[in-house]
Each structure stands twice: as C-alpha cells, then as structure tokens.
Amino acid sequence: MAPWEAPGMKKSFMPHRKVFHLLIGAVFIISMFSFRELRWFFLAVLAIGTIISFIQERRKLPVITWFLDRYEKRTDRVPGEGPLTFFFGAVLVWFLFPRDIATAAVMALTFGDPLACITGSLLGGPTLPWNRNKTWMGTATFILVSFAVVSPVFGPWTGLVVGVSAGAAESVRWPVRILMDDNVMVPVISSFTFWSIDALFSLL
C-alpha cells in the first residue's frame, strides 16, 4: 500500500494526480476571470500537448516519461490523457459559451471531480445502477461541491443548474473514451444546460 492510500481506497485513486487537476483548474479559472484572450494561448498549449502525446506514443521522451510515470493512470489510453482532456473541455466551453457560464462549468469540474473521487474512494457506498464505477456518495459530493464553489460567485441559481448537470454528466459511463471523457463532457453538458435554460427564460 502506498503511503497516501487509506484502507479500502481504490487503487485507481491517486491524490497527487488530483492535486495536479486542481492546479490546472485554478490556472484556467483565474485566466478566464482576468484575461479573455488567453484562450488562444491555452488552445496553442493544447495543440502542442497533443503533438507531444503523439510523439511520446512512438518514442519515449525522458522528461515526459518521468512525469507520466508519476501522474498517469494505468487506464489512460494515450500519454497525458488527463491534462489533454481537461484542456480540451475547458478550452472548448471557453470558445463556445459566454465567459461566466464557461467559468462556472470549469469551476465545477476543477473542484467537484477530485473531491467526489476522494469521497467515493474513501467512503464507498452503493454504486449507481447505470454506472458501477461510480457511487451515490461520490455523485452527491460532486453536486454539492459544485454548488458550493459556484454559488458565491455566480449566484445560487447558477450553482444549482451547473452543479446538478455537471454531477449528472460525471455519473454517466460514456461509450467513447477520450473525446467523451468526464473532463470534456462535464463542462460541455453543464455549460449547454445552463445556457439553454437561460435562453429559454429570456424568451418568456
């Protein structure tokens, strides 16, 4: 058992990976609040990262290999899958939706996902009938944490819609990995849901 593992903790749970997830998300959130045009910079970083991942599959790069050995999940299908899908999901909603909506969705992904994983791994409990890899406890944590971090900034209505839709998206077992990874589907679905409801109410 690794030093950070608690009894009953799932082997796929990697605390240092979740810390890295939080750091990436924090950088995105600060940038989205302060520097709108940085989305082009992050798009360029995503493109460079994709190229590096492609090269890494064919020829091991020393620094990248060292990093992946410590932060990559055993189930990842391509090198750097976690950061790449996070960047893709965050950049996509940043370009497609109003900034406030996109930022709220990235906040939900940044804080909801790691804390849901911690709760689900440590406490366990009944699994979801539609996804045996997820627990009711983890999903409830995702929704509550998302609501808690989004509401003070954008209001309780936004927090509720984003929290519930993000939690629902995170609970689904998507058929196509990578393109339909949680890091992509959570911000896209929560952004689209809130944007759709907001547009509907504006017509009433």
Steps between C-alpha positions, in 0.01 A plus 500: 500500500635842406548757780202707388257208472239442767344159571235428239625768266473411132831430330410744222487786751812717479500803735794668326311474169201674658723778632633548147139508375423777752806701397413486129142597577605791721720639221208474257253665738729794578573544129133485402412767756784733411632447148244410233749479213711243684265240356712514183811431707336197663385379158864515387609312814239233424631465144861470621398250767319288242810494280719402797255221591514372141882496508505340847299204373772423247816618667536545875604851598699494829333792681151410378552134595611599852190716541258241363646225719390703801173655387348277234223250578550140390177522301606805295496415131732773377791676673379798701133412455389678819657843436416485128131427556482766774654758267271393215184521711590833659618664177195371311246658737711817520458544124139379471318661793483834682795540734299488826331174401825341384683610815230356726521168315880486533468582872265203543741270318805631687366455852216251462692221328792454745285533812241259360779252429636535854157451658405210274834325552518543878135459597377273222132419529240383247599533136289667234278254310606649165872519584653249741824699510326794671332523841202698621727659760751616240231642271328681787836646603563621144165682490534654847860614449418648159205688651717621790779644282284643220221661707707765684636628168207465259199455729304200633296448181814461290655282769196272506472457122873456444539272804217262408580486128874458563434226757267322259757518219775370729290201604449366146716225352570656160542258207796674336805564717719810460259706284218422746716505812356651821742791460329583170138404561462663844579857387328461162173358637481732801575805281247397237232424762535835673523690171184327372300570817621860508405548134156346562425729793613804303225424247224485762 
